[in-house]
């Protein structure tokens, strides 16, 4: 049974994953399932088989998470959610967290399920952490920016290129674009141009290193998301990665010994 994720990828730029209220189009009917995407897809496939359909379409909107353990409990409307947000925003205050000014919203007496719905949080662990500390940090994942003027953009490119070729040269996974990594690092340097620490060369190298490391983590995580669509026996997540790493290791050994593949085979 095939799951068409084209609409979801066009909206979010990635494959569907995680916990939530997932919508599937089976024929001309829409069905919703609460839980992990993999389990929801299985349930949608069962419905499709019962209806005589050969595929299901994942809807582009990942619906809000459930509000409680009772699936028959009516969900809040968008108007009710907006009213709750306005009431909470009126209680918002400014705090300094890790030397950064943040806007925090108190969530006292709220349950984790309610936090997931009101703030559109799809991770149960994150919701429980918010309830435990007693407040929600607005734009927690937003990158810190210190607008300013980058005096020498060429220097930023020089630092980024030096770090890439010196520290990562020859060790970047296949499929990642070197120019994209360098551009990400330069962009980050420009965003932090107003930070007083940018006067120190060591801090610039730290920014480049952390930016490239984050780029590698975020891209390697989804490098083989379409693996399930490859009709090869044993093509499971993890096996594919290990095979790729083993092949890469053998190629590097051949290259280090100065042997061509035909000479190595002989």
Helices and strands as residue ranges (DSSP letters): E 2-4, H 6-12, E 19-26, E 29-36, H 37-50, E 55-58, H 78-89, E 93-97, E 100-106, H 112-118, H 124-133, E 135-137, H 153-163, I 164-168, H 178-191, G 196-199, H 201-220, G 225-229, H 239-256, H 261-265
